[in-house]
C-alpha cells in the first residue's frame, strides 16, 4: 500500500461532501425526473448518502481489494433495491453514475495538480486503470443485482395477475366456478393447465364450471391447450362443465378435430347451473 495512494484516498474522502454537492447540482440536467425534478426532499438526502457510499467504495479500490469488494456488494444491493422500488430505468441510473465518475475524476486531477512533482506519470496511469476498472465493476454488479431484483418482482406480479385473472369461486361444497375473461394466449392457457387443477384439489372440488363467455378470441393453439386442460381435470376426477362457447370458438374446435363430446357444454353459465341441478341447491 503506497503512501501516495493513501494520500489520494484521504483526499477523496475529505472532499466527499463537496463531490456529492456538485453531483446534486449537476443532477438537475439528468433525464429521469427522479433525479432532476423530484419534489421530495428526503430523496435528495437519500441520493446524497448513496453518492457518499459510491465515493467511499471507489476510493477504497486504491487501498484494499477485499474491502472494496465488500463495499461494492453493499453498494450494489443498496442502490439496485432503491432504483427498482422507484421504477428507475437502468440507463438512467448509468447516466447518474457516469456523472459521478466524471466528478470524482476531476478531484483526482486537482489532487495531482496540488502535488506537482511528487506524482509521476506512472502513478496517474495506474490510478486511471484502477479507477476505471472499479467503476466498470460498479456498473456490472449494479446491473446484475438490478436485473435479479427486477425479474423477481416482475415474476411475483405476473403470478398475482394470473391468480386474479383465473379465480376459482367456490359456490357449493365441492363445486366451483372459473370465469375466464379477456384475451387468452397460449401462455395463459398453459398456466390454466399448470395451476387450476392443483387449486381444485386444494379446494376439494369435484365439479368445475368453466365460463368462457368473456373470452373474445381463441386461436387453434389456445383451443388445443384448453382441451388438454379439460382432460387433466377429468383424469383427476374433477368433472368439467364449459359454458359460453362462442360460435367462432366452436368452429375452431371442429376444425382441430377436438372432441368435446365427453365434456358437458352449455350456452351460458346460468343454463349450466340449472341443467346440472346445482342451481336448486343454492
C-alpha positions as CSV (number, residue, x, y, z in Angstrom):
1,X,0.0,0.0,0.0
2,X,1.8,3.1,-1.2
3,X,1.7,6.4,0.8
4,X,0.7,8.3,-2.3
5,X,-2.4,6.1,-2.7
6,X,-3.3,6.7,0.9
7,X,-3.0,10.4,0.3
8,X,-5.3,10.3,-2.7
9,X,-7.8,8.1,-0.8
10,X,-7.8,10.6,2.2
11,X,-8.2,13.5,-0.2
12,X,-11.3,11.9,-1.9
13,X,-12.9,11.0,1.5
14,X,-12.2,14.5,2.8
15,X,-13.8,16.1,-0.3
16,X,-16.7,13.6,-0.4
17,X,-19.2,16.3,0.8
18,X,-18.1,18.7,-2.0
19,X,-18.2,15.9,-4.6
20,X,-21.7,15.0,-3.5
21,X,-22.9,18.6,-3.5
22,X,-21.6,19.1,-7.0
23,X,-23.3,16.0,-8.2
24,X,-26.6,17.2,-6.6
25,X,-26.3,20.4,-8.6
26,X,-25.4,18.5,-11.8
27,X,-28.3,16.1,-11.5
28,X,-30.8,18.8,-12.5
29,X,-29.8,18.0,-16.0
30,X,-30.4,14.3,-15.8
31,X,-33.1,12.6,-18.0
32,X,-35.1,11.0,-15.3
33,X,-37.3,13.2,-13.0
34,X,-36.4,11.0,-10.0
35,X,-33.0,12.7,-10.2
36,X,-33.7,16.0,-11.9
37,X,-37.1,17.2,-10.6
38,X,-38.1,15.2,-7.5
39,X,-40.1,17.4,-5.1
40,X,-39.5,15.1,-2.1
41,X,-36.5,16.5,-0.1
42,X,-35.9,13.1,1.5
43,X,-34.9,11.8,-1.9
44,X,-32.1,14.3,-2.1
45,X,-30.9,13.2,1.3
46,X,-31.0,9.6,0.2
47,X,-29.2,10.3,-3.0
48,X,-26.6,12.2,-1.1
49,X,-26.0,9.3,1.3
50,X,-25.7,6.8,-1.6
51,X,-23.4,9.2,-3.5
52,X,-21.1,9.3,-0.5
53,X,-21.2,5.5,-0.4
54,X,-20.2,5.4,-4.1
55,X,-17.2,7.7,-3.4
56,X,-16.1,5.7,-0.5
57,X,-16.4,2.4,-2.4
58,X,-14.4,3.7,-5.4
59,X,-11.8,5.4,-3.2
60,X,-11.3,2.1,-1.3
61,X,-10.2,0.4,-4.6
62,X,-7.0,2.4,-4.2
63,X,-6.1,0.6,-1.0
64,X,-7.6,-2.8,-0.5
65,X,-9.3,-5.2,-2.9
66,X,-11.1,-7.2,-0.1
67,X,-12.6,-4.1,1.5
68,X,-13.5,-2.8,-1.9
69,X,-15.3,-6.0,-2.9
70,X,-17.3,-6.0,0.4
71,X,-18.3,-2.3,-0.1
72,X,-19.1,-3.0,-3.7
73,X,-21.6,-5.7,-2.8
74,X,-23.3,-3.5,-0.2
75,X,-23.4,-0.6,-2.6
76,X,-24.9,-2.7,-5.5
77,X,-27.6,-4.1,-3.2
78,X,-28.5,-0.7,-1.7
79,X,-28.7,1.2,-4.9
80,X,-30.3,-1.5,-7.0
81,X,-33.0,-2.1,-4.5
82,X,-33.9,1.6,-4.3
83,X,-33.9,2.1,-8.0
84,X,-36.1,-1.0,-8.6
85,X,-38.5,0.2,-5.9
86,X,-38.7,3.6,-7.6
87,X,-39.1,2.2,-11.1
88,X,-35.9,3.9,-12.4
89,X,-34.8,2.6,-15.8
90,X,-31.3,1.1,-15.8
91,X,-30.0,3.5,-18.4
92,X,-31.0,6.5,-16.3
93,X,-29.0,5.0,-13.3
94,X,-26.0,4.6,-15.5
95,X,-26.3,8.2,-16.7
96,X,-26.2,9.3,-13.0
97,X,-23.2,7.0,-12.3
98,X,-21.3,8.4,-15.3
99,X,-21.7,11.9,-13.9
100,X,-20.3,10.7,-10.5
101,X,-17.4,9.1,-12.4
102,X,-16.7,12.4,-14.1
103,X,-16.8,14.5,-11.0
104,X,-14.7,12.2,-8.8
105,X,-12.0,12.1,-11.5
106,X,-12.0,15.9,-11.6
107,X,-11.0,15.8,-8.0
108,X,-8.2,13.3,-8.8
109,X,-6.9,15.8,-11.3
110,X,-7.0,18.5,-8.6
111,X,-5.0,16.3,-6.3
112,X,-2.4,15.6,-9.0
113,X,-2.1,19.4,-9.7
114,X,-1.7,20.1,-6.0
115,X,1.1,17.6,-5.6
116,X,3.1,18.8,-8.6
117,X,6.5,17.0,-8.8
118,X,5.6,14.3,-6.2
119,X,3.4,12.4,-8.6
120,X,4.7,10.6,-11.7
121,X,3.0,9.8,-15.0
122,X,3.2,6.1,-13.9
123,X,1.1,7.0,-10.8
124,X,-1.6,8.7,-12.8
125,X,-1.8,5.9,-15.4
126,X,-2.1,3.4,-12.6
127,X,-4.8,5.4,-10.8
128,X,-6.7,5.7,-14.1
129,X,-6.6,2.0,-14.7
130,X,-7.8,1.2,-11.1
131,X,-10.4,3.9,-11.1
132,X,-12.0,3.0,-14.4
133,X,-11.9,-0.7,-13.6
134,X,-13.6,-0.1,-10.3
135,X,-16.4,2.0,-11.9
136,X,-16.8,-0.7,-14.6
137,X,-17.3,-3.2,-11.8
138,X,-19.8,-0.9,-10.1
139,X,-21.9,-0.8,-13.2
140,X,-21.6,-4.6,-13.8
141,X,-22.6,-5.5,-10.2
142,X,-25.4,-3.0,-10.1
143,X,-26.8,-4.2,-13.4
144,X,-26.6,-7.8,-12.2
145,X,-28.4,-7.1,-8.9
146,X,-30.9,-4.8,-10.6
147,X,-31.8,-7.5,-13.1
148,X,-32.3,-10.1,-10.3
149,X,-34.5,-7.8,-8.2
150,X,-36.5,-6.5,-11.2
151,X,-37.2,-10.0,-12.5
152,X,-38.1,-11.3,-9.1
153,X,-40.6,-8.5,-8.6
154,X,-41.9,-9.0,-12.2
155,X,-42.4,-12.7,-11.7
156,X,-44.3,-12.1,-8.4
157,X,-46.6,-9.5,-10.2
158,X,-47.2,-12.0,-13.1
159,X,-48.1,-14.7,-10.6
160,X,-50.6,-12.3,-8.9
161,X,-52.1,-11.3,-12.2
162,X,-52.5,-15.0,-13.2
163,X,-54.2,-15.7,-9.9
164,X,-56.5,-12.7,-10.3
165,X,-57.3,-13.4,-13.9
166,X,-58.2,-17.1,-13.2
167,X,-60.0,-17.1,-9.8
168,X,-61.9,-20.2,-8.8
169,X,-65.1,-19.2,-7.0
170,X,-66.5,-21.9,-4.7
171,X,-70.3,-21.8,-4.8
172,X,-71.2,-25.0,-3.0
173,X,-69.3,-27.8,-1.3
174,X,-67.2,-29.4,-3.9
175,X,-68.5,-27.1,-6.7
176,X,-66.6,-24.2,-8.1
177,X,-66.9,-21.7,-11.0
178,X,-63.9,-20.5,-13.1
179,X,-64.8,-17.4,-15.1
180,X,-62.2,-16.7,-17.8
181,X,-62.2,-13.1,-19.0
182,X,-60.1,-11.3,-21.6
183,X,-57.6,-12.4,-24.1
184,X,-56.3,-15.9,-23.7
185,X,-52.9,-16.6,-25.3
186,X,-51.0,-19.9,-25.3
187,X,-49.0,-18.9,-22.2
188,X,-52.2,-18.1,-20.2
189,X,-53.9,-21.3,-21.5
190,X,-51.0,-23.4,-20.4
191,X,-50.9,-21.7,-17.0
192,X,-54.5,-22.9,-16.5
193,X,-53.4,-26.5,-17.0
194,X,-50.5,-26.0,-14.6
195,X,-52.3,-24.2,-11.8
196,X,-56.0,-24.7,-11.8
197,X,-56.1,-28.5,-11.2
198,X,-54.0,-28.0,-8.1
199,X,-56.3,-25.3,-6.8
200,X,-59.3,-27.5,-7.4
201,X,-57.7,-30.3,-5.3
202,X,-56.8,-27.8,-2.6
203,X,-60.5,-26.6,-2.5
204,X,-61.8,-30.2,-2.6
205,X,-63.8,-29.7,-5.8
206,X,-65.3,-32.5,-7.9
207,X,-67.2,-30.2,-10.3
208,X,-65.8,-27.1,-12.0
209,X,-67.9,-24.8,-14.2
210,X,-65.6,-23.0,-16.7
211,X,-67.3,-20.0,-18.3
212,X,-65.5,-18.5,-21.3
213,X,-68.3,-16.1,-22.4
214,X,-65.9,-13.2,-21.6
215,X,-63.2,-14.5,-24.0
216,X,-63.3,-12.7,-27.3
217,X,-60.8,-14.7,-29.4
218,X,-59.4,-18.2,-29.1
219,X,-57.0,-19.4,-31.7
220,X,-56.2,-23.0,-32.6
221,X,-53.2,-23.3,-30.2
222,X,-55.3,-22.0,-27.3
223,X,-58.3,-24.2,-28.1
224,X,-55.9,-27.2,-28.0
225,X,-54.5,-26.1,-24.6
226,X,-58.0,-25.7,-23.2
227,X,-58.9,-29.2,-24.4
228,X,-55.9,-30.6,-22.7
229,X,-56.8,-28.7,-19.6
230,X,-60.3,-30.4,-19.6
231,X,-58.7,-33.8,-19.9
232,X,-56.4,-33.2,-17.0
233,X,-59.4,-32.2,-14.8
234,X,-61.2,-35.4,-15.9
235,X,-58.2,-37.6,-15.1
236,X,-58.1,-36.1,-11.6
237,X,-61.8,-36.9,-11.0
238,X,-62.9,-33.3,-11.4
239,X,-65.8,-33.1,-13.8
240,X,-65.5,-30.0,-16.1
241,X,-68.5,-28.1,-17.5
242,X,-67.9,-25.5,-20.0
243,X,-70.3,-22.6,-20.8
244,X,-70.3,-19.5,-23.0
245,X,-68.7,-21.1,-26.1
246,X,-69.0,-18.6,-29.0
247,X,-69.8,-19.9,-32.5
248,X,-66.3,-19.0,-33.7
249,X,-64.7,-20.9,-30.9
250,X,-66.9,-23.9,-31.6
251,X,-65.9,-23.7,-35.3
252,X,-62.2,-23.6,-34.4
253,X,-62.6,-26.7,-32.2
254,X,-64.3,-28.6,-35.0
255,X,-61.5,-27.7,-37.4
256,X,-59.0,-29.0,-34.9
257,X,-60.9,-32.2,-34.6
258,X,-61.2,-31.7,-30.8
259,X,-63.9,-34.0,-29.4
260,X,-65.9,-32.1,-26.7
261,X,-68.4,-34.9,-26.7
262,X,-67.2,-36.2,-23.3
263,X,-67.5,-32.7,-21.8
264,X,-70.8,-31.1,-20.9
265,X,-71.2,-27.8,-22.8
266,X,-73.8,-25.1,-22.3
267,X,-74.6,-21.7,-23.9
268,X,-74.4,-19.8,-20.6
269,X,-73.3,-20.3,-17.0
270,X,-76.9,-19.9,-15.9
271,X,-78.0,-22.7,-18.2
272,X,-75.2,-24.9,-16.9
273,X,-76.1,-24.4,-13.3
274,X,-79.8,-25.0,-14.0
275,X,-79.5,-28.1,-16.1
276,X,-76.9,-29.8,-13.8
277,X,-79.2,-29.2,-10.8
278,X,-76.6,-27.1,-9.0
279,X,-78.9,-24.0,-9.0
280,X,-81.5,-25.8,-7.0
281,X,-79.1,-26.4,-4.1
282,X,-78.0,-22.7,-3.9
